[in-house]
Amino acid sequence: MKIMKILICDGLEPQGLEILKSAQGLEVDDESPISREVLKGIIENYHALVVRSRTVVDTEMLKLGKRLLAIGRAGTGVDNIDVDEATHRGILVMNTPGANALAAAEHTIALMLALARHVPQANASLKSGQWRRNDFMGTELRGKTLGVIGLGNVGAAVARRAQGLEMRVIGCDPLVSMDYAEKINVGLVPLETLLKESDFITLHIPLTERTRGIIGEKEMRLVKPQVRLVNCARGGLIEEKALLAALR
């Protein structure tokens, strides 16, 4: 039987690691967290890599991985992998969409609540020995409009939870049908409408050349002055200079 050598580059849950190690025909080495320099020196020995978001598998790395047949991303986004180059070399790139959807959705709701109630600022103030209750009154989520950019696994899960908080939910996603949006009780609108009407905006889309900087100076001009913006996807979706200027 031919042995397939797999390298774990980033941390995996013990259960997942055990599944791989107990499978026949696989030899699994867990070197997480592995540095780029160390990976460059040993990648040629492996048929497959398992990565998360930390390890970058770019063109240089793929050229060194002469035996690579597959790259598995333990997560949704694959922007840390040069998929085009991998495909050109016949290397299969796989991800696990939905694996952390509920965790990401709950984290999004947690951040929305923290923004609404000024939790970080109030906590810092209290730790400094002050009690400025009136300065951190905040606002309710009930009755507010949430704009969800991207209605995939995470975005839809956020929408359902926001509805439980009695929020009005609108969404923008060119890949979603009107029927699907109606099924999850989300009003499908153009991005410009979402930006203008939302009290809270949350992003749940992959980072691609098309989506990079989807929220920039032009978009920042459209939002409400008191809007709360949550990005639980990729940092590159928002132009940082435009964000900083808007905050100032």
MARKOL-126251 format. One line per 3 residues: number of its first residue (from 1); for each residue x, y negated, z of C-alpha. Coordinates in pm, whole numbers. Layout:
<kolses>
NUM	X/Y/Z ~ ...;
</kolses>
This chain:
<kolses>
1	0/0/0 ~ 132/-343/-96 ~ 171/-569/206;
4	46/-927/176 ~ 241/-1170/393 ~ 37/-1454/544;
7	179/-1758/721 ~ -30/-1947/977 ~ 91/-2307/958;
10	-155/-2473/1198 ~ -329/-2349/1510 ~ -612/-2097/1474;
13	-855/-1972/1737 ~ -735/-1642/1891 ~ -1040/-1457/1752;
16	-961/-1566/1396 ~ -597/-1476/1435 ~ -690/-1132/1567;
19	-915/-1064/1268 ~ -628/-1133/1030 ~ -374/-933/1229;
22	-602/-630/1256 ~ -676/-617/881 ~ -501/-345/682;
25	-241/-451/429 ~ -173/-787/590 ~ 138/-901/771;
28	64/-1219/964 ~ 320/-1462/1103 ~ 195/-1741/1328;
31	446/-2025/1313 ~ 208/-2306/1411 ~ 272/-2589/1440;
34	536/-2560/1170 ~ 740/-2859/1053 ~ 764/-2949/687;
37	1136/-2876/674 ~ 1097/-2531/829 ~ 805/-2452/596;
40	1011/-2550/292 ~ 1276/-2300/397 ~ 1046/-1998/438;
43	742/-2055/213 ~ 893/-1846/-68 ~ 852/-1536/150;
46	473/-1558/173 ~ 175/-1470/-44 ~ -74/-1688/143;
49	-89/-1988/376 ~ -350/-2081/635 ~ -351/-2453/711;
52	-566/-2716/875 ~ -537/-3092/812 ~ -182/-3134/952;
55	18/-2936/697 ~ 54/-3100/356 ~ 83/-2858/64;
58	185/-3087/-220 ~ 354/-3026/-556 ~ 699/-2995/-398;
61	577/-2731/-154 ~ 390/-2539/-422 ~ 700/-2520/-642;
64	886/-2359/-353 ~ 606/-2110/-285 ~ 691/-1886/-579;
67	493/-1590/-442 ~ 185/-1783/-330 ~ -148/-1640/-434;
70	-384/-1820/-197 ~ -412/-2112/45 ~ -686/-2107/307;
73	-795/-2432/473 ~ -949/-2371/814 ~ -1185/-2666/775;
76	-1375/-2857/509 ~ -1148/-3115/347 ~ -871/-3008/110;
79	-716/-3351/49 ~ -392/-3229/210 ~ -358/-2968/-65;
82	-273/-3046/-428 ~ -562/-2842/-566 ~ -492/-2929/-931;
85	-130/-2816/-908 ~ -228/-2503/-717 ~ -489/-2417/-981;
88	-233/-2475/-1256 ~ -7/-2221/-1084 ~ -287/-1967/-1042;
91	-308/-2018/-665 ~ -657/-1987/-517 ~ -751/-2263/-271;
94	-1029/-2182/-24 ~ -1190/-2383/255 ~ -1453/-2316/521;
97	-1737/-2565/464 ~ -1978/-2577/754 ~ -1740/-2410/998;
100	-1717/-2720/1219 ~ -2031/-2897/1095 ~ -2216/-2893/1426;
103	-1911/-3004/1624 ~ -1855/-3292/1382 ~ -2223/-3387/1396;
106	-2229/-3389/1776 ~ -1908/-3592/1782 ~ -2068/-3844/1546;
109	-2369/-3884/1775 ~ -2135/-3921/2074 ~ -1947/-4203/1899;
112	-2273/-4374/1802 ~ -2387/-4370/2164 ~ -2048/-4493/2283;
115	-2066/-4783/2036 ~ -2425/-4866/2128 ~ -2348/-4875/2500;
118	-1993/-5016/2484 ~ -1871/-4714/2679 ~ -1494/-4750/2609;
121	-1492/-5122/2692 ~ -1700/-5078/3008 ~ -1481/-4789/3123;
124	-1164/-4991/3070 ~ -1316/-5288/3254 ~ -1419/-5074/3551;
127	-1074/-4911/3571 ~ -920/-5257/3586 ~ -1120/-5326/3902;
130	-1401/-5531/3750 ~ -1778/-5485/3758 ~ -1920/-5675/3460;
133	-2244/-5486/3410 ~ -2425/-5758/3216 ~ -2142/-5782/2962;
136	-2192/-5422/2849 ~ -2571/-5387/2826 ~ -2562/-5253/2470;
139	-2858/-5144/2260 ~ -3088/-4846/2212 ~ -3064/-4606/1920;
142	-3443/-4558/1922 ~ -3604/-4752/1640 ~ -3272/-4834/1471;
145	-3186/-4740/1113 ~ -2905/-4491/1056 ~ -2743/-4480/713;
148	-2576/-4147/635 ~ -2327/-4149/348 ~ -2303/-3786/239;
151	-2583/-3539/312 ~ -2388/-3214/312 ~ -2360/-2979/609;
154	-2239/-3244/853 ~ -2447/-3535/724 ~ -2769/-3332/733;
157	-2691/-3213/1087 ~ -2633/-3574/1197 ~ -2963/-3678/1035;
160	-3158/-3411/1224 ~ -3008/-3512/1557 ~ -3063/-3882/1493;
163	-3430/-3813/1422 ~ -3448/-3649/1764 ~ -3334/-3985/1902;
166	-3624/-4149/1715 ~ -3404/-4323/1460 ~ -3509/-4399/1103;
169	-3264/-4218/876 ~ -3172/-4315/521 ~ -2902/-4151/314;
172	-2690/-4188/3 ~ -2556/-3887/-187 ~ -2547/-3858/-568;
175	-2534/-3478/-542 ~ -2854/-3446/-338 ~ -3202/-3415/-492;
178	-3502/-3614/-378 ~ -3674/-3289/-279 ~ -3387/-3192/-47;
181	-3380/-3539/109 ~ -3754/-3521/174 ~ -3714/-3174/325;
184	-3473/-3311/588 ~ -3686/-3626/629 ~ -3421/-3865/496;
187	-3499/-4155/266 ~ -3264/-4137/-33 ~ -3142/-4485/-131;
190	-2858/-4645/-331 ~ -2541/-4727/-136 ~ -2608/-5101/-157;
193	-2951/-5058/6 ~ -2807/-4835/277 ~ -2540/-5092/362;
196	-2793/-5376/384 ~ -3055/-5196/592 ~ -2854/-4984/836;
199	-2786/-5067/1200 ~ -2552/-4769/1219 ~ -2356/-4621/927;
202	-2179/-4287/933 ~ -1963/-4127/664 ~ -1958/-3755/585;
205	-1800/-3718/241 ~ -1472/-3569/118 ~ -1177/-3790/29;
208	-1127/-3788/-347 ~ -1001/-4043/-597 ~ -1364/-4137/-655;
211	-1449/-4188/-287 ~ -1123/-4344/-168 ~ -1199/-4692/-37;
214	-1573/-4648/-91 ~ -1620/-4899/190 ~ -1418/-5206/94;
217	-1442/-5584/95 ~ -1748/-5595/-130 ~ -1933/-5340/84;
220	-1838/-5513/408 ~ -2008/-5828/286 ~ -2338/-5641/255;
223	-2365/-5496/606 ~ -2539/-5653/903 ~ -2308/-5854/1134;
226	-2385/-5621/1427 ~ -2359/-5293/1232 ~ -2183/-4998/1399;
229	-1964/-4797/1162 ~ -1860/-4438/1236 ~ -1615/-4243/1020;
232	-1590/-3876/1116 ~ -1464/-3781/770 ~ -1135/-3919/628;
235	-967/-4250/707 ~ -900/-4327/341 ~ -1273/-4371/275;
238	-1254/-4718/432 ~ -1015/-4990/317 ~ -839/-5082/639;
241	-758/-5442/540 ~ -1120/-5506/451 ~ -1232/-5349/778;
244	-991/-5560/980 ~ -1102/-5879/803 ~ -1468/-5793/868;
247	-1401/-5724/1237 ~ -1219/-6054/1274;
</kolses>
